[in-house]
């Protein structure tokens, strides 16, 4: 009898190209939002399989504590162009949960919008003083500043370990650095 110890070990036993990981970021300028998504197959990859991009106009104003209202329409619009059948996990440049009481952030709202079917990992560059239990600080490379990892649909420890093992010697994993560059460069 075969016992599968974890979803991710099971996934590795299947055909490599069957599953995808997506990472999203959005850049705002001139009442527009440029959203970019990188797809990749393994957490240790240093190059994406594909890069998706879209610009949307007439973006909602930023609302403190409700960032998802601004960014969710951008991500959901771009997701319509991607086959989600084999998506294993999604990374967002934000929080999944905003505080210790479990208030949903962008990642949590995205998880709900996707019918709780695809795990979401949030990777934020700064922390919230009200969010200690639902986030784990990750020091990568020689940086003294942590990344703040949060998750839904997957354990926080698993999310932390996956982001920790991503390619790169610096605070930000290689693919998340590339994502940031693509989001801000070549504005349409």
Beta strands, then each sheet from edge to edge (+ up, - down):
strand 1: 20-29
strand 2: 32-40
strand 3: 50-57
strand 4: 87-92
strand 5: 119-124
strand 6: 136-138
strand 7: 147-152
sheet 1: 3+ 2- 1+ 4+ 5+ 7- 6+
end
